[in-house]
Amino acid sequence: MHITLKFVFLHVNIKSMASFESLYNKIEYNVKAALLKLSDLQKYNESLKRENEALKAKEKEMQGQIDELTERLKLIVVTKTVFNKKDKQETKKQINDWVREIDKCISLLTNK
């Protein structure tokens, strides 16, 4: 009876070791898979950061173009307003008013 108990204990112990190895292998596989996924996600994150920076630069460039075009539009509107006036006398008066205003500004700047 004593010999049989040792054999049963050894058999249970071997099964337990096989189970432990199997569990260990599964854990090791899952850790490796998680590390690989982490690496992939870090690379993807870096690519998104680069893309974000490129888009920010493009946005800044486009905002500059919008500002420039807005200024051009304002100039066109002023020019169109001046040249669409039916009465040339009124256009001349408007120009003379602007010249006087500019002269006043120059005078103020030179007196300081």
Secondary structure as a PSIPRED ss2 file (coil, helix, strand):
# PSIPRED VFORMAT (PSIPRED V4.0)

   1 M C   1.000  0.000  0.000
   2 H H   0.000  1.000  0.000
   3 I H   0.000  1.000  0.000
   4 T H   0.000  1.000  0.000
   5 L H   0.000  1.000  0.000
   6 K H   0.000  1.000  0.000
   7 F H   0.000  1.000  0.000
   8 V H   0.000  1.000  0.000
   9 F H   0.000  1.000  0.000
  10 L H   0.000  1.000  0.000
  11 H H   0.000  1.000  0.000
  12 V H   0.000  1.000  0.000
  13 N H   0.000  1.000  0.000
  14 I H   0.000  1.000  0.000
  15 K H   0.000  1.000  0.000
  16 S H   0.000  1.000  0.000
  17 M H   0.000  1.000  0.000
  18 A H   0.000  1.000  0.000
  19 S H   0.000  1.000  0.000
  20 F H   0.000  1.000  0.000
  21 E H   0.000  1.000  0.000
  22 S H   0.000  1.000  0.000
  23 L H   0.000  1.000  0.000
  24 Y H   0.000  1.000  0.000
  25 N H   0.000  1.000  0.000
  26 K H   0.000  1.000  0.000
  27 I H   0.000  1.000  0.000
  28 E H   0.000  1.000  0.000
  29 Y H   0.000  1.000  0.000
  30 N H   0.000  1.000  0.000
  31 V H   0.000  1.000  0.000
  32 K H   0.000  1.000  0.000
  33 A H   0.000  1.000  0.000
  34 A H   0.000  1.000  0.000
  35 L H   0.000  1.000  0.000
  36 L H   0.000  1.000  0.000
  37 K H   0.000  1.000  0.000
  38 L H   0.000  1.000  0.000
  39 S H   0.000  1.000  0.000
  40 D H   0.000  1.000  0.000
  41 L H   0.000  1.000  0.000
  42 Q H   0.000  1.000  0.000
  43 K H   0.000  1.000  0.000
  44 Y H   0.000  1.000  0.000
  45 N H   0.000  1.000  0.000
  46 E H   0.000  1.000  0.000
  47 S H   0.000  1.000  0.000
  48 L H   0.000  1.000  0.000
  49 K H   0.000  1.000  0.000
  50 R H   0.000  1.000  0.000
  51 E H   0.000  1.000  0.000
  52 N H   0.000  1.000  0.000
  53 E H   0.000  1.000  0.000
  54 A H   0.000  1.000  0.000
  55 L H   0.000  1.000  0.000
  56 K H   0.000  1.000  0.000
  57 A H   0.000  1.000  0.000
  58 K H   0.000  1.000  0.000
  59 E H   0.000  1.000  0.000
  60 K H   0.000  1.000  0.000
  61 E H   0.000  1.000  0.000
  62 M H   0.000  1.000  0.000
  63 Q H   0.000  1.000  0.000
  64 G H   0.000  1.000  0.000
  65 Q H   0.000  1.000  0.000
  66 I H   0.000  1.000  0.000
  67 D H   0.000  1.000  0.000
  68 E H   0.000  1.000  0.000
  69 L H   0.000  1.000  0.000
  70 T H   0.000  1.000  0.000
  71 E H   0.000  1.000  0.000
  72 R H   0.000  1.000  0.000
  73 L H   0.000  1.000  0.000
  74 K H   0.000  1.000  0.000
  75 L H   0.000  1.000  0.000
  76 I H   0.000  1.000  0.000
  77 V H   0.000  1.000  0.000
  78 V H   0.000  1.000  0.000
  79 T H   0.000  1.000  0.000
  80 K H   0.000  1.000  0.000
  81 T H   0.000  1.000  0.000
  82 V H   0.000  1.000  0.000
  83 F H   0.000  1.000  0.000
  84 N C   1.000  0.000  0.000
  85 K C   1.000  0.000  0.000
  86 K C   1.000  0.000  0.000
  87 D C   1.000  0.000  0.000
  88 K H   0.000  1.000  0.000
  89 Q H   0.000  1.000  0.000
  90 E H   0.000  1.000  0.000
  91 T H   0.000  1.000  0.000
  92 K H   0.000  1.000  0.000
  93 K H   0.000  1.000  0.000
  94 Q H   0.000  1.000  0.000
  95 I H   0.000  1.000  0.000
  96 N H   0.000  1.000  0.000
  97 D H   0.000  1.000  0.000
  98 W H   0.000  1.000  0.000
  99 V H   0.000  1.000  0.000
 100 R H   0.000  1.000  0.000
 101 E H   0.000  1.000  0.000
 102 I H   0.000  1.000  0.000
 103 D H   0.000  1.000  0.000
 104 K H   0.000  1.000  0.000
 105 C H   0.000  1.000  0.000
 106 I H   0.000  1.000  0.000
 107 S H   0.000  1.000  0.000
 108 L H   0.000  1.000  0.000
 109 L H   0.000  1.000  0.000
 110 T H   0.000  1.000  0.000
 111 N H   0.000  1.000  0.000
 112 K C   1.000  0.000  0.000
